[in-house]
C-alpha cells in the first residue's frame, strides 16, 4: 500500500461519524447492511449517511451492491487488512520491540 492511499483512508476514518459507520459495517460481517438498517443503527439523516458513505466508498474502505431496490453496504476487508498491515508491518524495524523479545524467549 502506498503512503498516499493509507493517508486518504485514515483521513476518511478520522471523522467520528464515518468511523461509526465503518465500525458498524465491520461488525455486520460479509453480509453487510442495507442502507436503511445502517441509518437506523447510526441514527443520522439519510443525506448525511449518503455523504459519509460516498467518502468511504471513494477511498475503497466500503463497497455497495444493489439488490433489487435495496443498497447493501459492506466493509471491504481486503482494504481494511491492507491498511492495518501498512500501519504495523514496519513495527520496531529500527529498534528492538519488547513484544519481539518476549516472543523469542
C-alpha positions in Angstrom: 0.0 0.0 0.0 1.2 3.4 -0.9 1.6 6.2 1.7 -0.9 8.4 -0.1 -3.6 5.7 -0.2 -3.1 5.0 3.5 -3.3 8.7 4.4 -6.5 9.1 2.4 -8.2 6.1 4.1 -7.0 7.3 7.6 -8.3 10.8 6.9 -11.7 9.3 5.9 -11.8 7.3 9.2 -10.7 10.4 11.1 -14.3 11.7 11.1 -16.3 10.4 14.1 -19.5 9.7 12.1 -17.6 7.9 9.3 -15.8 5.9 11.9 -19.1 4.9 13.5 -20.5 3.9 10.0 -17.4 1.9 9.2 -17.3 0.1 12.5 -21.0 -0.8 12.1 -20.2 -2.3 8.7 -17.2 -4.2 10.0 -19.3 -5.6 12.8 -22.0 -6.7 10.3 -19.6 -9.1 8.6 -19.6 -10.2 5.0 -23.4 -9.9 4.6 -23.2 -6.1 5.2 -26.2 -3.9 5.9 -28.9 -2.4 3.9 -28.6 1.4 3.9 -31.9 1.8 5.9 -30.7 -0.5 8.7 -27.3 1.3 8.7 -29.1 4.6 9.0 -31.2 3.3 12.0 -28.1 1.9 13.8 -26.1 5.1 13.4 -29.1 7.5 13.9 -28.3 10.1 11.2 -30.3 11.6 8.4 -30.2 9.7 5.0 -28.5 12.6 3.3 -25.8 12.7 5.9 -25.3 9.0 5.7 -25.1 9.2 1.9 -22.3 11.8 2.2 -20.3 9.7 4.6 -20.8 6.5 2.6 -19.6 8.2 -0.5 -16.4 9.2 1.2 -15.8 5.7 2.5 -16.6 4.2 -0.9 -14.3 6.6 -2.7 -11.4 5.5 -0.5 -12.1 1.8 -1.1 -13.0 1.0 2.5 -16.6 0.3 1.7 -18.5 -1.3 -1.2 -22.1 -1.0 -2.2 -24.2 -3.5 -4.1 -27.7 -3.0 -5.4 -30.1 -6.0 -4.7 -33.4 -5.1 -6.4 -34.3 -1.8 -4.7 -32.0 -2.2 -1.7 -28.4 -0.9 -1.4 -26.2 -3.2 0.6 -23.1 -1.7 2.1 -20.2 -3.8 3.1 -16.8 -3.2 4.7 -14.0 -4.0 2.2 -12.0 -6.4 4.4 -9.1 -6.6 1.9 -8.7 -2.8 2.1 -9.1 -2.9 5.9 -6.4 -5.6 6.3 -4.2 -3.7 3.9 -4.4 -0.5 6.0 -3.8 -2.3 9.2 -0.9 -4.1 7.7 0.5 -0.8 6.4 0.4 0.5 10.0 2.1 -2.5 11.7 4.3 -4.0 9.0 7.3 -2.0 9.9 6.8 -2.0 13.7 10.1 -1.7 15.5 12.3 -2.3 12.5 14.7 0.4 13.7 14.7 -0.8 17.3 14.1 -3.8 19.5 10.4 -4.3 20.4 9.6 -5.6 23.8 7.0 -7.8 22.3 9.5 -9.3 19.9 11.9 -10.1 22.7 9.2 -11.7 24.8 8.1 -13.8 21.9 11.6 -15.0 21.2 12.1 -16.1 24.8 
